[in-house]
């Protein structure tokens, strides 16, 4: 684990970078986050260790996840391995089945593009997945034709 002062410097640099990316002044971010301008300045310079609550306020003002700042601060461990994005997509009741399938096709095509090795190598997929039983897009055991919460007989992937 890194020394705490180093971690605070990295956290402060990360917050400053996010603030600059969002094109916010230090003063504006402090207003949006509801913390004082001098305190935010000290955080960015690595002089103060912000609480989880302060990090959450800063994250909300920057429109990034609080978990991202918690990892930077050493409050949470950096996630390892693959996240189960498919489960979250297919569990979202606000999306139609067609929207869920479209999101999965895009996600899997990006994953395929970024796989190590030769271009077009990896798992031999064409970016849209291979069709498994039921007609849905399938990769790593994830069915795109409905997902874990889809009713039996869900419409197959139209592609």
N, C-alpha and C positions, 0 to 999 in steps of 0.2 A: 504494500500500500504506500502511496506517496506521502511525503511529509505534509502535514496540514497546511503550512503556509504556501507550499507549492500548489496544493489543491485550491486554496482560496484565490491565488493569483490566476489560475486557469479558469476558475468559475467567473471571476471578475472580467477576465478577457473575453470569455464566452458571452457573458451578458452584454458587454460593450459591443461585441461583434453583432449580436442579434439586434441591439438597439440601432446600430448604424445601418444594418440591412433594412430595418423597418423605417429608416429615415426619421428617427425620433431624437430630439435633443435630450440631454440628461434631465433638464428641467421638465420637459413634457412627459418623459417616462416616469419620473418621480410623482408627477401629478396623477397620471393614469394608475400607477401602482398604489397610490395613497401613502407614500413614504417620503421622508424629507430628502431634499436635493443633496445636502451634505452626506447623509447616510448612504444614499445610492452611490455617490461618488466614492465613498470609502469601500463599499462592496466591490465596485468595479476595479479599484486599485488593490484589492486583496487585503485590505486592512481590517475588515470586519467579517465575522462569520454570521451570515443571515440565518434566521430560523426557517423551518420548513414553511411556516405561515407567510413569512416575507417572500420566500422564493415563489410560493404559490401566487402571491399578488403580482410579483414581477412577471411571472410566466403568463398570467392572464392579460396583463397590460401589453406584453410582447406578442400575444396570440400564439404561444407555443405551449406544449404540454408541461405541466409541473414536473412530471416524471423526468423529463429531459434535464431540468435544472437539478432535481434531486440526485440524479446520477452524476452530474458534473460536480456537485457538492460532496459526494461520497455518502449521501444518506441512503441511497439505493445502489445495489449492484447493477452493473451494466448487463442487460439481457444477453443470454448466450443462446446460440442455436436459432432455429427458425421460429418465428412467431406463428401462431395459428390464425392467420388473417382470414383464411377461408371460413373458419367457424364463426368469426365475428360478422363477416359479410352475410353468410347464409342465415344467421340468427337475427339480422336486422329486419324488424317488422315494417320499417318505413320504406323498404325497397321492394319493387316487384321482382318476380322471378327472372324476367328478362334483364332487368337492371343488375341483379346479382350475377347472372351469367356473363354479362358484358364486363363487369368489374373483374371477375375472375379471369376472363380471357386476356384483358389488358395486363393484369398483375402477372399472370403466367408468362406472357410474352416478354415483359420486362425482366423477369427472373431468368428466362431463357437467354436473353441478350447478354446478361451479366454473368453467365456461368463461366468458370475458368476453362481454359483449353482453347482449342481451335474454334474459329468462328463457325457457327453452324454445327459444332460438335455437341458435347454435353450429353444430353439424354436422347438425341435424335429426333426431338420434336420440332415441328415447323413453326413454333411460336404460338400456335392456337391450341396445342394439346393433342392428345390422341383420344379417340373415342372408345370409352369403356362400355361395359354392359349398361343398358338403359339409354344409350345415345348421348350421355352428357360428357363434357370435357373432363378428362381424368388425368391427374398428376399427383404423384406421391400419395396415392390412395384417396384423393379428394375428388369427389364427383361434382362436376359443374352443372350437371343436369338436374339440380334441385337441392343438393346439399343435405346435411344431416336432418334438418327440420322440414324438408319438403315433403308434401304428401306423395304417397305411392302413385306412380303413373304421371308424374310431373312432365310437362312438355319437354321434349329433348331439345338440345342445343340446335338452333336453326342453321348453323354454318356447315 
